[in-house]
Amino acid sequence: MSATAAMPSTWAALVTALHERHPVQVSYHGRHRIVCPHALGWKSQRPLLLAYQTGGQTSTGTLPPDPTKRWRCLFIDEIDHVTTGVAAPWQTASNYDPSQPFPTPVELVVAIGPNGGPSPS
């Protein structure tokens, strides 16, 4: 199954945001989150996004004060809506590892590379 066949507009918006390093707003499990996409891949035959959350709502109410704990793995087929053109700066954290972006085994498709730009797996 290809990513573009699964969720064409959501996948395409996230790929563009990753390549251009632009934050997006996503609606995920009823919460609006501002995230910076860092990697896209597949886990258990489902498309997955690794994103750094910079604003919006969380399941705990507020973002952790420690920037290294703002990473989110979101299943793309559970994202209800993606809004591009968010007026917020691109952000990341010091614990991002471009050689292994996801914390669990994932079939990597694309990620922010070691020099900041996107790199395919």
Backbone torsions as a table, in degrees:
resi	resn	phi	psi	omega
1	MET	NA	132.3	179.1
2	SER	-92.4	152.7	179.9
3	ALA	-61.2	-40.9	-176.7
4	THR	-69.5	-26.3	176.8
5	ALA	-75.6	-29.9	-176.4
6	ALA	-73.6	-54.7	-176.5
7	MET	-143.1	77.7	-169.8
8	PRO	-58.8	-48.2	-174.8
9	SER	-75.5	-39.7	179.3
10	THR	-66.1	-49.4	179.9
11	TRP	-58.7	-47.4	-178.0
12	ALA	-61.5	-42.7	179.4
13	ALA	-63.9	-39.7	179.8
14	LEU	-70.6	-38.5	176.6
15	VAL	-62.5	-46.2	179.5
16	THR	-61.4	-45.6	179.5
17	ALA	-61.7	-40.4	178.5
18	LEU	-63.9	-50.6	-179.1
19	HIS	-60.5	-39.3	-176.5
20	GLU	-93.4	-2.4	-178.5
21	ARG	54.7	56.8	177.3
22	HIS	-119.4	133.3	174.0
23	PRO	-66.2	156.4	174.6
24	VAL	-133.9	159.7	171.2
25	GLN	-103.9	131.4	176.7
26	VAL	-121.0	149.2	171.3
27	SER	-103.8	115.6	-174.4
28	TYR	-136.6	120.1	-178.1
29	HIS	52.6	40.9	176.3
30	GLY	80.0	4.5	-180.0
31	ARG	-117.2	141.2	176.6
32	HIS	-94.3	124.7	-177.0
33	ARG	-127.1	141.1	171.1
34	ILE	-99.3	121.3	-174.9
35	VAL	-134.0	155.2	174.6
36	CYS	-110.8	107.2	-179.3
37	PRO	-63.7	133.4	179.5
38	HIS	-118.1	-30.1	-178.3
39	ALA	-156.7	149.9	175.8
40	LEU	-128.7	141.3	179.1
41	GLY	-163.4	-166.7	-179.2
42	TRP	-126.8	134.1	174.6
43	LYS	-135.0	125.6	-179.4
44	SER	53.7	41.9	178.4
45	GLN	63.6	24.3	176.8
46	ARG	-125.4	140.1	178.7
47	PRO	-70.8	138.8	-173.6
48	LEU	-132.0	142.6	178.1
49	LEU	-115.8	131.9	167.2
50	LEU	-102.0	122.0	-176.7
51	ALA	-135.5	151.6	174.4
52	TYR	-100.1	117.1	-177.0
53	GLN	-84.6	126.9	-178.4
54	THR	-112.1	-14.0	-178.3
55	GLY	-168.5	179.9	178.9
56	GLY	89.6	-158.3	-173.7
57	GLN	-95.2	154.1	174.8
58	THR	-132.0	168.2	178.3
59	SER	-70.0	-20.3	179.4
60	THR	-98.9	-3.5	176.9
61	GLY	104.9	-41.5	-179.9
62	THR	-137.8	156.9	175.5
63	LEU	-70.0	144.3	176.4
64	PRO	-61.6	142.5	178.2
65	PRO	-65.6	-26.6	178.5
66	ASP	-80.2	113.5	-177.3
67	PRO	-60.1	-23.3	-179.4
68	THR	-76.2	-3.5	-179.3
69	LYS	-112.6	24.3	-178.7
70	ARG	-106.1	15.2	179.0
71	TRP	-78.3	141.0	179.2
72	ARG	-132.5	133.1	169.0
73	CYS	-103.4	118.4	-176.3
74	LEU	-120.7	128.9	173.2
75	PHE	-72.7	124.8	-174.1
76	ILE	-64.3	-32.1	179.7
77	ASP	-73.6	-2.5	174.7
78	GLU	-107.2	2.1	174.4
79	ILE	-82.9	120.6	-178.1
80	ASP	-78.7	-32.5	-174.4
81	HIS	-160.2	144.1	174.5
82	VAL	-121.8	130.2	175.7
83	THR	-115.0	124.0	177.4
84	THR	-96.0	176.2	178.4
85	GLY	74.6	25.9	-180.0
86	VAL	-70.4	130.7	-179.4
87	ALA	-86.0	75.4	178.6
88	ALA	-148.6	152.9	179.7
89	PRO	-76.7	151.8	173.0
90	TRP	-68.8	137.3	178.5
91	GLN	-137.9	159.6	175.6
92	THR	-150.2	-177.5	177.2
93	ALA	-130.0	159.7	-175.3
94	SER	-65.6	-17.2	-178.3
95	ASN	-93.2	11.9	175.2
96	TYR	-72.7	128.9	-179.6
97	ASP	-115.8	102.0	-177.4
98	PRO	-64.6	-20.0	178.7
99	SER	-78.4	-20.9	176.6
100	GLN	-151.5	76.6	-172.2
101	PRO	-66.4	-38.1	-177.6
102	PHE	-84.5	144.2	179.9
103	PRO	-75.0	-12.8	179.3
104	THR	-127.5	164.0	178.4
105	PRO	-60.7	124.0	-179.2
106	VAL	-141.3	143.9	172.3
107	GLU	-77.7	102.2	-174.7
108	LEU	-72.2	134.9	176.4
109	VAL	-105.1	-52.1	179.2
110	VAL	-153.8	146.7	179.5
111	ALA	-151.0	159.2	171.2
112	ILE	-62.9	127.8	-175.4
113	GLY	-83.8	178.0	-176.7
114	PRO	-63.1	-22.8	179.0
115	ASN	-99.9	13.7	177.5
116	GLY	97.4	-30.7	-179.8
117	GLY	-84.2	168.5	-179.8
118	PRO	-71.4	148.8	174.3
119	SER	-141.9	135.4	177.2
120	PRO	-71.5	161.8	180.0
121	SER	-67.4	NA	NA
